[in-house]
């Protein structure tokens, strides 16, 4: 007996861990009205972290076979779902092939399509808050905590040769376990780049603390873990000391957000710029909605500002 019921109207799925707590459940109906999506509905599908491959396959097969199920956004499970379901997709886009992850599932002409949208949405976010030429101007480095799909995507965006001299002086990626570090190292080896990358096994928050003192002033420090959203806490201890004038970015926008609190406690003393995950949320969702519903959504500032305003009002409602 399937856990899934056939959709009765055009339905867009959100595959995550605690989808019912996400602001998108309030935001999507407001965006649907703005974007002319008719009576489209959103449904959440929750899995525990690192669920059994059979569970991912059941969900993807249901979406594939149900006529009114149009597609899905995938968070947290991007890599595990890709590994479990790769053979179910008729088309896998080049980013998904490189990243070995699924962040978006869509249908086109009877074919099931796997996309990795994070390289686009993370790039739009980073370039938005850092501005043009940031790394060329400052010589700053990047420290991304967590070696999952988000770090794969954002490091790809930042280290490409196409960026010229606007690349980090060095990238550091840490993770609690070695296999994900091995995987991201393999992916980086396929990217044409001269940026040096250090891979740090960091089973405890104190291990991440130890990376910070060697970072250059102005460096970008990223919480790319689920800590603060899908699980409580932070990948740093309260004793962590951010670099001077660092840009501190938490990819999470909801939860206890301890990482942001730790940064705010040092903001004045260290001259920090602090960025939460809200803009990333906007870009991430709009990229996937455009793909699943086969519509065009602008990435210009005016469009993003309008959709952000709608989202903020809906989330508070």
Number of C-alpha atoms within 10 A of each C-alpha: 3 8 7 12 8 14 16 12 14 17 22 25 21 22 24 21 21 15 19 15 13 18 17 21 18 19 20 22 19 17 19 16 12 13 15 10 15 12 11 19 18 17 16 20 16 15 17 12 12 12 14 13 14 12 12 20 18 15 18 20 14 16 25 22 12 15 16 16 24 22 26 28 25 23 19 21 24 23 21 19 27 25 15 17 20 19 11 16 19 13 17 22 13 12 19 25 16 18 26 23 29 31 25 28 25 25 23 13 5 10 12 21 20 28 26 27 24 29 22 16 25 25 18 19 20 19 14 12 15 13 10 12 14 17 21 15 11 15 17 22 22 25 26 24 24 26 26 24 26 26 25 25 25 21 24 22 22 23 25 18 15 12 13 11 16 20 27 24 20 19 22 19 27 25 24 19 14 15 12 18 21 13 16 21 17 12 16 19 10 9 13 12 17 13 16 11 18 14 16 20 18 21 14 13 18 15 18 23 18 13 18 18 13 9 21 19 20 23 27 26 22 20 26 25 24 20 21 22 21 19 12 13 17 21 28 22 17 16 10 19 17 26 22 19 18 24 24 25 22 25 23 24 19 15 16 17 21 20 23 21 14 18 24 16 12 16 20 11 10 17 16 22 19 18 20 18 15 18 22 22 19 18 23 23 18 21 21 25 25 14 21 21 17 12 13 12 16 12 14 9 10 10 12 17 14 11 20 19 12 16 22 14 12 18 16 9 8
